[in-house]
Amino acid sequence: MPERTVASWTSLISGYCHNGLPDEGISTFAQMLENEYPNEFALAAALQAVAQKSNFRFLLGIHSQIVKSGHIVDSFLQNSLIGAYAKSGVLVDAVKLLEKFSSRDVVSWTSVISGSVLHGLMKDALLVFFRMQEDGVMPNEAGLICDIFIQNALIDMYGRSGRLNLAERVFEEMPEKDLSSWNSLIAAYGINGNGRAALQAFAELEKSSSNKPNSITFTNILSACSHSGLVEEGYEIFNSMMKDYGIEPRMEHFVSMVDLLGRSGKLEEAEAFVNKMPVTPVNDVWFALLGACGSYGNVGIAERVAEKLSILDPKGKGWRVALSNIYASRGQWDKAAKVRAQLRQGEEMRKEGGWSIVEVEGEMFRFMVNDTRHPESEVIYRVVSEMMKHIRDDVIAPC
């Protein structure tokens, strides 16, 4: 080609982008700038390359050119710019542009939501999703209801806000469901105390040919059983993890089982379960049991749990407060006062100051803030003061 036009440069940049070669697209745009002034189509193609590469520095340069050229009023370029910022992960700026441009449309909103999903920011995606509806753009218009990531996040959001009917509706209308869809629905039922519905969803998942329960699924269904007092069902599911699916129970599953037994008042059974665990119980396991002791006023087990926590978390306040409250609930005021006294004593203990260590000519020096124990401390502080003065002068000196 003897002479390249803006159109030919633009076609070349777009071709690189379509073939997954954003670096070549950016390089070609830079070459074009040496000979030609880009029009709105060339700028849009360059934005596409930048978005694929997430090159923020180059994105700022193109943004500046769009403003200087007067093309910033072009709605197509506005959407391309919003999309480039969103796909590059600079979502704060993408939202600012979205709010700034009065011509925002379905494409504008979709760009920000898709960028949020791309970077795993589901909460932000949902916030923008709801703001889009407030702006008068409905989900079906934007085609967003077909995005499985948005759908799963919607199920989760509706479940957490107690709007189970909407969570179910989104789930039922999904043309395709992945494991996260099932996990979100089971979690939604569990959060809202509908353990039976969670079990039904779990049973349907087990029949699925394309999706099988994973560790998260079992955490959600055990939690659902716990909040609904379904002890036998919870045991059955817990035992099926390894037997039917080869999934080794993790600490969160043990916590859920202790919580399930504790909420149901089976404290002795819960304690026995903890003592038989194949792994060493962590704080969360003991806290679950201690919380149940508080609900049912079981001082004996609470004291044994506190003994364990005093080893695992010797400076902990939470378990001491819980133990004191359990004593008080049973009228054992002397013991409650004793634990409270320990708490006050711990709070009054002065924390040791932070230390710094520096090596000078092979010798280590340990010091803290305002330390004057060194025999030449006065000279040291005078030198440091002069150094800081020079540093400040350099910082504020005009360029």
C-alpha positions in Angstrom: 0.0 0.0 0.0 1.8 3.2 -1.2 -0.1 5.6 1.0 -2.1 4.8 4.1 -5.2 6.8 5.0 -6.9 7.1 8.4 -9.4 4.5 7.3 -6.7 2.0 6.4 -4.9 2.6 9.7 -8.2 2.2 11.5 -8.9 -1.1 9.7 -5.5 -2.4 10.6 -5.9 -1.5 14.3 -9.4 -3.1 14.4 -8.0 -6.2 12.7 -5.4 -6.6 15.4 -8.0 -6.2 18.1 -10.3 -8.8 16.6 -7.4 -11.3 16.5 -6.4 -10.8 20.1 -3.3 -8.7 19.4 -3.9 -5.5 21.4 -0.2 -4.7 21.6 0.1 -4.5 17.9 -3.0 -2.4 17.7 -1.6 0.1 20.2 1.7 0.2 18.3 -0.1 0.8 15.0 -2.1 3.6 16.5 1.1 5.2 17.7 2.6 4.9 14.2 -0.5 6.5 12.7 -0.2 9.5 15.0 3.2 10.3 13.3 1.5 10.9 10.0 -2.2 11.3 10.4 -4.7 13.0 12.7 -7.2 10.3 14.1 -10.9 10.6 13.5 -13.6 9.3 15.8 -13.4 5.8 14.3 -9.7 5.5 14.7 -10.0 6.7 18.3 -12.7 4.1 19.0 -10.4 1.3 17.5 -7.5 2.5 19.7 -9.8 2.4 22.8 -10.7 -1.2 21.9 -7.0 -2.1 21.9 -6.3 -0.3 25.1 -9.3 -2.0 26.8 -8.0 -5.5 25.8 -4.5 -4.7 27.2 -5.6 -2.6 30.2 -3.0 0.0 29.4 -4.0 2.8 31.7 -1.3 5.2 30.7 -2.2 4.9 27.0 -5.9 5.2 27.9 -5.3 8.5 29.5 -3.5 9.7 26.3 -6.3 8.7 24.0 -8.9 10.3 26.4 -6.9 13.5 26.2 -6.9 13.4 22.4 -10.6 12.8 22.3 -11.2 15.9 24.5 -8.8 18.1 22.5 -10.2 17.0 19.1 -13.8 17.8 20.2 -15.0 14.3 19.6 -15.9 13.9 23.3 -19.5 14.9 22.4 -19.8 11.8 20.2 -22.1 9.3 22.0 -20.3 6.3 20.4 -16.9 7.5 21.6 -18.4 8.3 25.0 -19.5 4.7 25.4 -16.2 3.4 24.0 -14.4 5.5 26.6 -16.6 4.3 29.5 -16.0 0.7 28.3 -12.3 1.1 28.1 -12.0 2.4 31.6 -14.3 -0.3 32.9 -12.5 -3.1 31.2 -9.2 -1.7 32.4 -10.4 -2.0 36.0 -10.6 1.8 36.6 -14.2 1.5 37.6 -14.3 4.7 39.7 -13.4 6.8 36.6 -15.8 4.7 34.4 -18.7 5.6 36.8 -17.7 9.2 36.9 -17.9 9.3 33.1 -21.2 7.5 33.2 -22.6 10.2 35.5 -21.1 13.0 33.5 -22.4 12.1 30.0 -26.0 13.0 29.6 -26.4 10.7 26.6 -25.7 7.6 28.6 -27.8 4.7 27.3 -28.1 0.9 27.6 -24.5 0.4 26.2 -23.1 2.8 28.8 -24.6 0.9 31.7 -23.7 -2.5 30.3 -20.1 -1.5 29.8 -19.6 -0.6 33.5 -21.5 -3.6 34.8 -19.5 -6.0 32.5 -16.3 -4.4 33.6 -17.2 -4.9 37.2 -18.1 -8.5 36.6 -14.8 -9.0 34.6 -12.8 -7.9 37.7 -14.9 -9.9 40.2 -16.5 -6.9 41.7 -20.0 -8.4 41.9 -21.2 -6.0 44.6 -20.3 -3.0 42.5 -21.9 -4.6 39.4 -25.1 -5.0 41.3 -25.1 -1.4 42.6 -24.7 -0.1 39.1 -27.4 -2.6 38.0 -29.9 -1.1 40.4 -28.8 2.4 39.6 -29.4 1.6 35.9 -33.0 0.7 36.7 -33.5 3.9 38.7 -32.3 5.7 35.6 -35.2 4.2 33.7 -33.3 1.4 31.9 -34.8 -2.1 32.6 -32.7 -5.3 32.7 -34.4 -6.9 29.7 -33.7 -3.9 27.6 -30.0 -4.1 28.4 -29.8 -7.8 27.8 -28.2 -8.1 31.2 -30.6 -10.7 32.4 -28.8 -13.2 30.1 -25.5 -12.7 31.9 -25.0 -15.6 34.2 -22.7 -13.7 36.5 -25.2 -11.0 37.0 -28.0 -13.5 37.6 -26.0 -15.4 40.3 -25.1 -12.1 42.0 -28.8 -11.1 41.9 -29.9 -14.3 43.5 -27.3 -13.7 46.3 -28.3 -10.0 46.7 -32.1 -10.7 46.8 -31.5 -13.6 49.2 -29.5 -11.4 51.6 -32.1 -8.7 51.5 -34.9 -11.2 52.3 -36.6 -11.0 48.9 -36.7 -14.7 48.3 -39.5 -14.5 45.7 -37.3 -12.4 43.5 -34.3 -14.7 44.1 -36.4 -17.7 43.0 -37.7 -15.8 40.0 -34.3 -15.0 38.7 -33.2 -18.6 39.3 -36.2 -20.1 37.5 -35.9 -17.8 34.5 -32.2 -18.6 33.9 -31.8 -20.3 30.6 -28.6 -21.9 31.9 -27.5 -22.6 35.5 -24.0 -23.3 36.8 -23.0 -24.5 40.2 -22.8 -21.0 41.6 -26.4 -20.5 40.7 -27.4 -23.5 42.8 -25.1 -22.4 45.6 -26.5 -18.9 45.6 -30.1 -20.2 45.8 -29.3 -22.7 48.6 -27.6 -19.9 50.6 -30.6 -17.6 50.0 -32.9 -20.2 51.5 -30.5 -20.8 54.4 -30.1 -17.1 55.3 -33.9 -16.7 55.4 -34.5 -19.8 57.6 -36.1 -21.9 54.9 -34.1 -25.1 55.4 -36.7 -27.4 53.8 -36.6 -25.4 50.5 -32.7 -25.5 50.7 -32.9 -29.3 51.1 -35.2 -29.5 48.1 -32.8 -27.4 46.0 -29.9 -29.6 47.1 -31.8 -32.7 46.1 -32.5 -31.3 42.6 -28.8 -30.3 42.3 -27.8 -33.9 43.2 -29.9 -35.1 40.2 -28.3 -32.6 37.8 -26.1 -34.1 35.2 -24.0 -31.0 34.6 -23.4 -29.8 38.1 -22.3 -31.6 41.3 -22.1 -30.2 44.8 -18.7 -28.8 45.9 -17.3 -27.7 49.3 -19.2 -24.4 49.1 -22.4 -26.2 48.5 -22.0 -28.2 51.6 -21.2 -25.2 53.7 -24.4 -23.5 52.5 -26.7 -26.5 53.0 -25.3 -27.3 56.5 -25.8 -23.6 57.4 -29.4 -23.8 56.1 -30.0 -27.0 58.3 -28.5 -25.2 61.3 -30.8 -22.2 60.9 -33.8 -24.4 60.6 -32.9 -27.0 63.3 -32.7 -29.9 60.9 -30.3 -32.0 62.9 -30.8 -35.4 61.3 -30.7 -34.0 57.8 -27.6 -32.1 58.6 -25.8 -35.2 59.9 -26.9 -37.1 56.8 -25.5 -34.4 54.5 -22.3 -34.1 56.4 -21.7 -37.8 56.2 -22.4 -37.9 52.5 -19.6 -35.4 51.8 -16.8 -37.9 51.9 -18.9 -41.1 51.3 -20.7 -40.0 48.1 -18.6 -37.1 46.8 -15.1 -37.7 48.1 -15.0 -34.1 49.6 -12.9 -33.9 52.7 -14.7 -31.8 55.4 -13.1 -28.5 56.0 -13.1 -26.4 59.2 -16.1 -24.4 58.1 -18.1 -27.6 57.8 -17.1 -28.7 61.3 -18.2 -25.2 62.6 -21.5 -25.6 60.8 -22.1 -29.0 62.5 -21.3 -27.6 65.9 -23.6 -24.7 65.3 -26.3 -27.1 64.1 -26.1 -29.2 67.3 -25.7 -26.2 69.6 -28.6 -24.3 68.2 -30.8 -27.4 68.7 -29.7 -27.6 72.4 -27.6 -30.8 71.9 -24.6 -29.3 73.7 -23.2 -32.6 75.0 -23.4 -34.1 71.5 -21.8 -31.0 70.1 -18.9 -31.2 72.6 -18.4 -34.9 71.8 -18.4 -34.0 68.1 -15.6 -31.4 68.7 -13.6 -33.8 70.8 -13.8 -36.5 68.0 -12.8 -34.1 65.2 -10.0 -35.6 63.0 -8.3 -32.2 62.9 -7.4 -29.7 65.8 -10.4 -27.4 66.4 -9.7 -23.7 65.7 -11.2 -20.8 67.7 -14.3 -20.6 65.5 -15.3 -24.2 66.5 -15.1 -23.4 70.2 -16.8 -20.1 69.8 -19.8 -21.8 68.1 -20.0 -24.1 71.1 -19.6 -21.3 73.6 -22.4 -19.3 71.9 -24.7 -22.3 72.3 -23.7 -22.5 76.0 -24.8 -18.9 76.3 -28.2 -19.6 74.7 -28.9 -22.6 77.0 -27.0 -21.4 80.1 -24.7 -24.5 80.3 -22.0 -23.4 82.7 -20.1 -26.7 82.8 -19.4 -27.0 79.1 -18.8 -23.2 78.9 -16.0 -23.6 81.4 -14.4 -26.4 79.5 -14.6 -24.4 76.3 -13.1 -21.4 78.0 -10.2 -23.6 79.2 -9.5 -24.5 75.6 -9.8 -20.9 74.4 -7.5 -19.7 77.2 -4.8 -21.7 75.5 -5.7 -20.8 71.9 -6.5 -17.2 72.5 -4.9 -16.3 75.9 -5.5 -12.5 75.5 -8.9 -12.8 73.9 -11.7 -10.6 75.2 -14.6 -12.1 73.3 -14.7 -15.5 75.0 -14.2 -13.9 78.4 -17.1 -11.6 77.9 -19.2 -14.5 76.8 -18.2 -16.6 79.8 -18.9 -13.7 82.2 -22.4 -13.3 80.7 -23.1 -17.0 81.0 -22.1 -16.9 84.7 -24.3 -13.9 85.2 -27.3 -15.5 83.4 -27.1 -18.4 86.0 -26.7 -16.0 89.0 -23.1 -16.9 89.6 -22.1 -13.3 90.2 -18.8 -14.0 92.0 -17.5 -15.9 89.0 -18.8 -13.3 86.6 -17.1 -10.5 88.6 -13.8 -12.5 88.6 -13.8 -12.8 84.8 -14.6 -9.1 84.4 -11.8 -8.2 86.7 -9.4 -10.2 84.5 -10.7 -8.2 81.5 -10.1 -4.9 83.2 -6.7 -6.0 84.3 -5.8 -6.9 80.8 -7.0 -3.5 79.5 -5.0 -1.6 82.0 -1.8 -3.4 81.2 0.4 -1.0 79.3 1.4 -2.1 75.8 5.1 -2.3 75.1 6.2 0.3 72.7 7.2 -0.6 69.1 10.9 -1.2 68.5 13.0 -0.5 65.4 16.4 -2.1 64.6 19.1 -0.7 62.4 22.5 -2.1 61.5 25.5 0.3 61.6 29.0 -1.1 60.6 28.0 -4.6 61.4 26.5 -3.7 64.8 22.8 -3.9 65.5 21.1 -1.1 67.4 17.6 -1.4 68.9 15.6 1.7 69.7 12.1 3.1 70.2 10.3 6.5 69.7 12.0 9.3 71.8 14.6 6.8 73.1 17.3 8.7 75.0 19.2 5.8 76.5 22.1 6.0 74.0 25.0 8.0 75.4 25.2 10.1 72.3 21.4 10.5 71.9 21.6 14.3 71.9 24.0 14.4 69.0 22.0 11.8 67.1 18.7 13.7 67.4 20.5 16.9 66.4 21.8 15.3 63.2 18.4 13.7 62.4 16.8 17.1 62.9 19.2 18.7 60.4 18.5 15.9 57.9 14.8 16.4 58.2 15.2 20.1 57.6 17.2 19.5 54.4 14.6 17.0 53.2 11.8 19.5 53.8 13.7 22.2 51.9 14.2 19.8 48.9 10.5 18.8 48.9 9.1 22.4 48.8 11.8 23.9 46.6 10.4 25.0 43.2 11.3 23.0 40.2 
